[in-house]
Amino acid sequence: MRIMDDVDEKIDAHSYPATAEELVEAYGELELETVDGTETFGELIELLGEQTFADAEEVRLTAYSALSEEAVGRVGYSDRDAPGLGETGHEQVSF
């Protein structure tokens, strides 16, 4: 998932530790392309309130976890995982 292509380079170059407020001020307007539109980096990070990040990877993981359900397309969908115990799963279709 490469939703944050435009943001990755910038947060990697940022100096840490950094607060959520600093990151929003610097990169908040950058748009993240999602399956169903866009979200801004600022919208994701502002949700966290007063938080300090140790490095870019922590920012990246936090931003991914704050994405809305609309960002990933069909919620709970996977055509690769076998059904879990107690699940009937989907009928297999041959192409």
Backbone bond lengths (Angstrom), bond angles and torsions (degrees), N, CA, C in turn:
res aa  C-N    CA-C-N  psi(-1)  N-CA   C-N-CA  omega(-1)  CA-C   N-CA-C  phi
1 M - - - 1.445 - - 1.528 106.91 -
2 R 1.298 117.25 117.23 1.461 122.38 -177.78 1.518 110.68 -116.39
3 I 1.297 117.28 48.54 1.452 122.74 -179.15 1.524 110.92 -64.62
4 M 1.317 117.82 -33.17 1.458 121.22 -171.42 1.528 113.45 -100.80
5 D 1.311 119.30 30.20 1.462 121.36 -178.26 1.521 112.89 -50.05
6 D 1.321 118.41 -47.54 1.463 121.76 -177.74 1.529 112.42 -70.15
7 V 1.308 116.96 -27.45 1.458 121.48 -176.37 1.531 111.60 -86.39
8 D 1.328 117.63 -35.31 1.469 121.88 -174.42 1.527 113.31 -51.05
9 E 1.301 117.09 -50.55 1.459 121.47 -177.17 1.532 111.29 -60.72
10 K 1.312 115.95 -41.04 1.460 120.42 -177.76 1.529 112.39 -70.53
11 I 1.329 116.98 -43.39 1.471 118.01 -179.82 1.530 110.87 -72.31
12 D 1.332 118.19 -28.10 1.462 120.65 175.59 1.525 110.62 -64.94
13 A 1.325 117.56 -36.17 1.465 122.15 -177.38 1.538 112.88 -83.55
14 H 1.326 116.98 -12.41 1.471 121.29 -178.20 1.531 109.41 -69.01
15 S 1.327 117.66 150.79 1.464 119.95 176.89 1.530 109.77 -90.09
16 Y 1.324 115.74 141.11 1.462 123.05 -175.76 1.515 109.68 -122.73
17 P 1.331 117.14 154.74 1.460 128.79 5.95 1.522 111.17 -70.18
18 A 1.331 114.33 153.43 1.459 121.63 -179.45 1.521 109.32 -139.66
19 T 1.318 116.06 143.91 1.463 120.20 178.54 1.525 110.00 -87.49
20 A 1.319 115.32 160.39 1.461 120.43 176.16 1.525 109.98 -58.90
21 E 1.327 116.71 -39.54 1.460 121.09 179.99 1.531 111.42 -60.99
22 E 1.334 117.45 -43.36 1.469 121.21 178.20 1.529 111.43 -62.02
23 L 1.317 116.18 -42.70 1.459 120.45 -178.82 1.527 111.98 -67.66
24 V 1.325 116.47 -39.84 1.462 120.43 177.62 1.520 110.15 -64.40
25 E 1.328 116.84 -42.24 1.459 120.80 179.18 1.529 111.22 -62.43
26 A 1.323 116.42 -40.92 1.462 120.72 -176.65 1.526 113.65 -79.58
27 Y 1.339 117.66 -39.44 1.468 120.95 -170.22 1.526 114.31 -130.55
28 G 1.312 117.65 8.77 1.460 122.02 -173.71 1.510 115.73 -57.55
29 E 1.329 118.36 -28.74 1.463 120.91 -177.05 1.528 113.77 -85.30
30 L 1.325 117.91 -7.32 1.461 120.14 179.85 1.528 109.96 -65.86
31 E 1.319 116.18 134.29 1.463 120.68 -177.52 1.520 111.21 -95.01
32 L 1.326 114.99 141.29 1.453 122.88 176.39 1.522 107.65 -107.02
33 E 1.307 116.96 123.18 1.466 121.49 179.46 1.521 109.03 -78.91
34 T 1.327 116.44 122.03 1.460 121.48 178.45 1.518 109.43 -116.82
35 V 1.307 116.79 174.64 1.457 121.86 -179.86 1.523 111.34 -58.60
36 D 1.322 116.81 -40.46 1.461 121.23 -175.63 1.525 113.77 -109.51
37 G 1.336 118.55 29.27 1.458 120.05 177.62 1.505 111.92 134.80
38 T 1.335 115.41 -137.76 1.461 120.28 -179.45 1.520 110.42 -137.45
39 E 1.318 115.14 155.69 1.455 123.62 169.98 1.517 105.25 -134.37
40 T 1.316 117.74 152.37 1.458 118.70 177.56 1.524 109.66 -93.88
41 F 1.310 115.14 151.94 1.457 121.67 176.88 1.532 109.43 -57.66
42 G 1.321 116.44 -39.91 1.456 121.01 179.74 1.518 113.02 -61.16
43 E 1.340 117.29 -40.09 1.466 120.81 178.95 1.530 110.85 -60.09
44 L 1.317 116.54 -37.75 1.463 120.21 -178.60 1.520 111.88 -72.69
45 I 1.316 115.99 -46.67 1.464 120.33 -174.51 1.528 111.88 -75.95
46 E 1.345 118.49 -32.40 1.469 120.87 178.79 1.518 112.19 -61.14
47 L 1.318 117.44 -28.36 1.462 121.45 -179.81 1.526 112.22 -61.81
48 L 1.313 117.22 -20.01 1.457 121.65 -172.58 1.516 114.17 -86.16
49 G 1.323 116.60 -13.10 1.457 119.27 -179.33 1.516 111.28 71.14
50 E 1.314 115.99 -139.69 1.461 121.34 -176.94 1.527 109.75 -87.28
51 Q 1.316 115.37 97.58 1.454 120.57 179.18 1.522 108.42 -133.86
52 T 1.315 115.77 144.90 1.455 121.24 176.71 1.525 108.24 -113.69
53 F 1.320 115.80 134.50 1.459 122.22 -178.14 1.518 110.22 -105.81
54 A 1.327 116.27 137.29 1.458 121.77 -178.75 1.521 112.37 -80.34
55 D 1.343 116.61 -32.14 1.461 120.02 -177.43 1.527 110.60 -159.15
56 A 1.330 115.53 175.20 1.469 121.52 -176.89 1.521 111.98 -64.23
57 E 1.314 118.02 -34.97 1.460 120.30 -179.30 1.531 111.24 -64.54
58 E 1.316 116.98 -37.49 1.466 120.55 176.95 1.527 110.28 -64.97
59 V 1.323 117.47 -39.76 1.469 121.47 176.97 1.523 109.58 -63.08
60 R 1.321 116.07 -46.95 1.473 122.13 -177.70 1.532 110.84 -59.48
61 L 1.317 116.76 -49.69 1.470 120.72 -179.05 1.525 111.74 -64.33
62 T 1.312 116.39 -38.55 1.462 121.01 178.58 1.516 110.71 -65.83
63 A 1.326 117.58 -43.00 1.465 121.27 179.35 1.529 110.74 -64.04
64 Y 1.327 117.37 -43.66 1.473 119.79 177.55 1.525 111.42 -60.20
65 S 1.333 116.54 -40.17 1.466 119.02 -178.33 1.526 112.19 -71.14
66 A 1.336 117.39 -19.94 1.466 121.14 -179.64 1.531 112.81 -90.39
67 L 1.338 118.40 -6.29 1.464 120.42 178.84 1.521 110.73 -60.68
68 S 1.309 116.31 144.75 1.464 120.21 179.34 1.531 110.24 -74.85
69 E 1.326 116.03 166.45 1.464 120.73 178.26 1.522 112.07 -60.16
70 E 1.328 117.21 -31.35 1.460 120.95 -178.98 1.535 111.59 -64.63
71 A 1.308 117.22 -22.29 1.466 121.51 -176.82 1.519 112.96 -69.35
72 V 1.320 117.10 -23.71 1.461 119.45 -174.25 1.521 113.87 -104.59
73 G 1.305 117.95 2.24 1.466 119.68 -179.14 1.510 111.32 85.33
74 R 1.313 116.82 -136.42 1.467 121.29 -177.60 1.520 110.58 -70.26
75 V 1.316 116.48 117.06 1.457 122.18 -177.87 1.523 109.82 -68.70
76 G 1.341 115.51 131.85 1.450 120.72 177.12 1.515 114.90 76.79
77 Y 1.325 117.59 4.54 1.466 120.68 -177.10 1.518 110.75 -87.62
78 S 1.301 115.58 135.41 1.457 121.91 171.75 1.514 107.94 -153.90
79 D 1.310 116.27 128.83 1.453 119.47 176.74 1.524 110.54 -98.37
80 R 1.329 116.72 9.49 1.459 120.22 -175.22 1.512 114.08 -114.17
81 D 1.303 117.06 -24.79 1.456 119.37 -176.51 1.522 111.07 -88.01
82 A 1.308 115.06 137.55 1.466 119.80 173.70 1.522 108.10 -71.41
83 P 1.336 117.75 152.47 1.460 119.74 178.04 1.529 111.05 -59.85
84 G 1.323 116.66 144.64 1.450 121.39 177.13 1.516 110.80 -76.92
85 L 1.308 116.85 171.39 1.460 121.21 178.28 1.524 109.76 -58.48
86 G 1.310 116.82 131.40 1.454 121.66 179.50 1.517 114.20 86.47
87 E 1.338 118.35 -2.98 1.458 122.00 177.54 1.518 109.07 -103.16
88 T 1.315 115.60 143.50 1.461 118.67 179.74 1.523 112.13 -85.93
89 G 1.324 117.89 -26.09 1.450 120.75 177.66 1.517 112.19 76.26
90 H 1.314 114.92 -174.05 1.452 121.75 -178.78 1.531 110.11 -98.81
91 E 1.309 114.85 151.84 1.450 119.38 176.13 1.524 108.33 -70.21
92 Q 1.301 117.35 132.54 1.456 121.35 -178.53 1.520 110.19 -69.65
93 V 1.312 115.83 140.73 1.459 122.31 179.78 1.508 107.91 -122.37
94 S 1.306 116.81 132.73 1.459 120.88 178.17 1.531 108.78 -96.60
95 F 1.298 115.81 131.66 1.455 120.16 177.27 1.482 107.95 -96.08
